[in-house]
Amino acid sequence: MAQRDTIKARRKKILAYLEEHGRADVSELARFVGSTDATVRRDLFYLENKKQLIRTHGGAVKHEQTKPIWQTSPIAGRLEKNKERKMSIGEFAATLIKDNESIMVDGGSTTQIFSSFLKNHHNLLVVTNSPGIAEILLNNETARIIQIGGELIRDTYQVAGTDAEKHLGHYYVDKCIISVSGADPQYGCYSAIPTEASIKRMMIEHSRESILLIDSSKFERKALCFTFPFSELDIVVTDSGISKHDAELIIQQGATLHIVDV
């Protein structure tokens, strides 16, 4: 019984440390709890299976439990949240885009950061429903930009609705780059607003290849509208906070998964 209590206390300390610091590597946790790296790795494996943390390469991050999202927050705030992860994802995703390609870029914080890494690409044709993304791409003097028209949603700063869908329906491109509000690797991806969910589905239908950009904090978090299953995606780009279990589920559904270090 005493040994079981000791194990329970150690794991409780690990969770408390992650709650305070957000993330930690194995050796850091081992020093904190006064144990070996091997013991801490076993603890992290156990706690991840209990959905109490997310293991990363060499450590762990805290598991943020959130309620289903049915409202959005202003994009300015979302651009700062998990910014380091989104920067790494965006920079890598830009390497998947080649000169002279046509792309659709969905409005969102991660896709907006991604767009800033396209400034040195040549002769891109970009269709977007985000005025913010269109403005960023003006820095690329060789890019041709098509801004979708329709109702502008204030918080997310992107265009959606019937008019936007009609406009988008005129185009078919090489690749679409999209983001979502939440995802469950076993089922698929979710959006907070029905009209935006519809735009995302259309972008997949109107592109030869679909690329999802999603930081690991959005896994195991649902939103109001089921948008598409992972089986409809060609490529998923996320960060090293994703659990091994979630990564395997995505790969099993046929998507190519790229995990960037943070």
Steps between C-alpha positions, in 0.01 A plus 500: 500500500785737590664448160170565321455821696855606404429441131174691523670791676779513240255508212301768676818710527570450130153627409538795738832594338349487150201704617737774614756488218296370206770261379816326625755245386559165669822593679340820633210303645733233639695762694176656627351176633833347606479195276670346195433591137376146434246521783373836381460367146280220635300758695452713190383198301247415774375858534465544123281188484286663768472813279668708774795622291641480148841342448746671269840404367703497822233627736136601539254789485188549708171373362256789478143379549257736329129498435361479144548831323195675356629855517813652354759736644658796316779394266745748656498297821519167319807616308687526830373175651744211443688732266826303509318185387313684226818665372674163468198345329459794262866511405508129421170509310637774274761251376215284367398779261691527173552796270229547232235309697141603562380473859200574721575628849231483767472776759648420841788586730729214391425551130562873537842431654564248221426768239780719633747228396393520133665835432786346299288262291465592133188530285247362746128532438329522839125479563408595857198590711717699741567874449789468747667230293442693179669805657801293612540356151518849350863487621561236232518709182468201267192350664156533347236527772129425470301621801172314547200726553212451743410562864800599713493335844644748748674276752665260259556772236407274211227490240234227501138439403305430180664774292847388604422140406370604157817699438727220622318253278647666190852380580699176513860508624807287561486510880285631785640593839242493778471520879235388749375582851544149637563139406446147623744275311258208516217690331613822333512877516262763635419867445324746728287669231282308248567734206875476554476120518330506161778712349765260627320202345473684168871577499577128535258417217649768275867410537721219375672465838385603848732605785385548860704719735417426864693559821490215750290690756196450274501121518238340725300825478173516311304797367141552393519378139650175377681611186685206340670169593878462485449255214417796272838663561823437314743664744485599867765725653517526880756540778680258729235539771281245323477165678628184335149353517343797319774501237440132426124555463556775243746292299262202503242717322731561208639847561872575483595639841783751548601573860718807556716546810423795727 
